[in-house]
Amino acid sequence: MSSLPAQFTSVTVATKANVYFDGNVVSHTVHFPDGSKKTLGLIRPGSYHFNTGAPERMEIVAGHCTVALDGSAAKQDYAAGTHFDVPGNSGFTIAVSSGLCEYICSFLKV
């Protein structure tokens, strides 16, 4: 199980939302004093494909999703308190069957 934070302190939050797939995936970017950033968001039911530039860690805060990393036929289920890593210059398909899936996406240093 992942140790998810309940809040972040001493950060700057971009007020403009990142909106994808007609509003079915929405996030806000959080900037940290050390120059790192994360996005906090939610995913409505459906299946969505994302490409990555930098490596990412997706931590599931609430809800449930199924993920297939690009190049793999395997699908893995993730629930609140778990996470998955996505290589840089890659992608993944994330599916939510019901309810909302809330997440923290961390952009990892290479």
N, C-alpha and C positions, 0 to 999 in steps of 0.2 A: 504494500500500500504506500501511496505517496503521502507526504506531509504537506498538505495544501495550506497556504497562508489564508487567514481570514480577511486580511487587509494589507495594503502597502502604505508606507509612510514616506514623507519627503520626496514625493514624485510629482511630475507634471503630467496631466492628462489632456490629450487632444480632444477638443469638444466636437469636432467633426467626426461623425461615425464613418467606419469602413463598411459599406453596404454591398453585399454580393447576392447574386441569384434572386433578383427582384425583392430583396429585403428578407429573404429566408435565412441568411447568415449575416449577422451584424456584430461588429466589434468596435472597441475604442482602443487607441494606442496609449500606452503608459510609458513615459520616459523616466529613467532612473538617473540619479546623480553621477553614476559611474559611466554614463553614456549608453548603457544597455537599454533595450526596450522589450516590452511584452505587449500582447493584445489580450483584452478580456472580451469575451463574446458569447453569443448564443446561436444555436442552430435549430431551426424548426424542422419538422419531419420532412424527409426527402433524401435524395442522394446527390452529393456534390463532389466535384473533382477540383483539387487545388494543386497548383505547381509551386515549388519552393525555389528560392534563390539560395538563401543561407539555410543551414541545418536548423531544424525546429524541434522543440519538445512540446507536445500537446498534453496538458493535464486536464483531466475531466473533473470538473467541480461538482456538477449535478447532472442527473439523467444518465443516458446510456447511448452508445453508438457502436457501429461496426465499421472497421477500417481495413482497406486493402492498400498496401504500399505499391507504387508503380513497380512493375517488373516481377510482382509476386501474385500468384493466383489465390494464395491463402488469405482468408478474412479472419480478423481477430475482433472479439467483443471487448469493449471497455466500459466500465461503470465508474461512478463517482469515486475519487480517491486513487484512480489508476492513471497511467500515462503511456504515451508511445512517442518514439523518436522518428523523425523523417530526415533522410539525408538531404544535403544541399543539392541544388540543381536536379531535383527529382519531383515527386508529386505523390498524392494519395487521394483516394476516394473515401469519403466519410458518409455514412448513412445513419439516419435517425428514424426509427420506426414510429415512435409516438412521443408526445410531450416535447420538452425542450432539453437540449444538451448544452450545458454551460461549460466553458473552457477557459484556460489560460494558455496562451501560446508564447513560449519563450524562444527568442532567436539566439541560437547557440553560437559561440565563437568557434572558429575553425582552428 
